């Protein structure tokens, strides 16, 4: 199973620059990981380089349910759903 990039991607290209096998390329709306090339950095790094480099945690192990839901919503003309995490007050540094 390869990694995938979720709708939380901000197109910063950090993951593409860190990928040792160049499996990440710009797509029509966000970066994409080619599952035929992705090696999950298994045996080379303790954490996949894309996951390590991503500032918004958009690089995750591929999930069939997420892919199916995204495709269904796209077929209906909906924009991707962006899931955000709730942060307790004061958890984010520099937020006042």
Number of C-alpha atoms within 10 A of each C-alpha: 11 16 24 23 21 25 18 16 19 15 14 13 17 16 27 22 14 17 21 17 12 14 19 24 15 12 10 6 10 16 21 20 23 14 15 9 12 20 18 23 17 10 9 11 10 9 13 23 20 28 22 15 19 21 14 13 14 19 25 16 15 16 13 9 9 13 12 11 13 18 14 12 13 12 10 9 9 11 11 14 12 10 9 8 6 6 8 7 8 9 8 9 6 6 7 6
